[in-house]
Amino acid sequence: MKNFVQKGDTLTLTAPGALSSGDVVIVGGFIGVANHDAESGADVETDVRGVFTLPKAAIAISQGDQLYWSTSNGNVNKTASGNTAIGKATTDADGGAATVTVRLDG
């Protein structure tokens, strides 16, 4: 195939701010997880597919729940309004858990 570029699981995006490896990255319609540290405006390899452990709000989450990223709180929750869809929970997490495992929507 002459027009194939890449699989698309990892994209090179422009860091919207200073990032650390593992940070959630939102650029336009893309949302993913930074593969490495990057300064604002630098290229950052970002996984837009895969399963990641991410910080969560103090709520109970069930396997399969649709999750959203809250930029203001820096965590995932189940509230669509004002947040960005990030993926689905692959595990249950009670309200006291600090993290949940998320499959990115890509």
C-alpha positions as CSV (number, residue, x, y, z in Angstrom):
1,M,0.0,0.0,0.0
2,K,1.7,3.2,-1.2
3,N,-0.4,5.5,1.0
4,F,0.1,3.8,4.4
5,V,1.8,6.2,6.9
6,Q,1.6,4.4,10.3
7,K,-0.7,2.3,12.6
8,G,-1.8,5.3,14.5
9,D,-1.6,3.9,18.0
10,T,1.1,6.5,18.8
11,L,1.1,10.0,17.3
12,T,3.6,12.8,17.5
13,L,1.7,15.8,18.9
14,T,2.7,19.3,19.9
15,A,2.8,19.5,23.7
16,P,0.2,22.1,24.8
17,G,2.2,22.7,28.0
18,A,5.0,21.2,30.0
19,L,4.4,17.4,30.2
20,S,5.7,14.5,32.2
21,S,5.8,10.9,31.0
22,G,2.3,9.5,31.7
23,D,0.4,12.8,31.6
24,V,-2.8,13.0,29.7
25,V,-2.4,15.1,26.6
26,I,-5.3,16.8,24.8
27,V,-4.5,18.4,21.4
28,G,-7.6,19.3,19.3
29,G,-9.6,16.2,19.0
30,F,-6.8,13.9,20.1
31,I,-6.5,12.6,23.7
32,G,-3.8,10.3,24.8
33,V,-0.9,9.7,27.2
34,A,2.6,11.2,26.9
35,N,5.4,8.7,26.4
36,H,8.1,11.0,27.7
37,D,8.6,14.5,29.3
38,A,8.2,17.4,26.9
39,E,8.4,21.2,27.1
40,S,5.5,23.3,25.9
41,G,5.5,23.4,22.1
42,A,7.9,20.4,21.7
43,D,7.0,17.2,19.9
44,V,5.7,14.5,22.3
45,E,5.0,10.9,21.3
46,T,1.5,10.2,22.6
47,D,-0.3,6.9,22.8
48,V,-3.9,7.4,21.7
49,R,-4.7,3.7,22.1
50,G,-3.9,1.3,24.8
51,V,-4.7,0.6,28.5
52,F,-3.4,3.0,31.2
53,T,-3.8,3.5,34.9
54,L,-5.0,7.1,35.4
55,P,-6.0,9.2,38.4
56,K,-9.7,9.2,39.1
57,A,-12.3,11.3,41.0
58,A,-13.6,10.1,44.4
59,I,-16.4,8.1,42.8
60,A,-17.2,4.4,42.2
61,I,-16.4,3.2,38.7
62,S,-17.5,-0.1,37.2
63,Q,-15.8,-2.0,34.4
64,G,-17.1,-0.8,31.1
65,D,-18.2,2.7,32.3
66,Q,-17.6,5.5,29.8
67,L,-15.0,7.8,31.3
68,Y,-14.2,11.5,30.8
69,W,-11.1,13.6,31.5
70,S,-11.5,16.6,33.7
71,T,-8.7,19.1,32.8
72,S,-9.6,21.3,35.8
73,N,-9.3,18.3,38.2
74,G,-6.6,16.3,36.4
75,N,-8.6,13.0,36.7
76,V,-11.2,10.8,35.1
77,N,-14.8,10.8,36.1
78,K,-18.2,9.8,34.6
79,T,-19.4,13.3,33.8
80,A,-19.6,14.2,30.1
81,S,-20.6,17.8,30.5
82,G,-17.5,20.0,30.4
83,N,-15.1,17.1,30.1
84,T,-13.4,15.2,27.3
85,A,-14.3,11.5,26.5
86,I,-11.2,9.4,27.1
87,G,-12.2,5.8,27.1
88,K,-13.8,3.0,29.1
89,A,-12.9,1.5,32.5
90,T,-11.3,-2.0,32.2
91,T,-11.6,-2.6,36.0
92,D,-13.9,-1.7,38.8
93,A,-12.6,1.0,41.2
94,D,-14.4,1.9,44.5
95,G,-14.8,5.6,45.5
96,G,-11.7,5.5,47.7
97,A,-9.4,4.2,45.0
98,A,-7.0,6.8,43.6
99,T,-6.7,5.3,40.1
100,V,-8.6,3.3,37.6
101,T,-7.5,1.4,34.5
102,V,-8.8,2.9,31.3
103,R,-8.8,1.7,27.7
104,L,-8.3,4.8,25.5
105,D,-10.9,5.3,22.8
106,G,-8.3,6.3,20.3
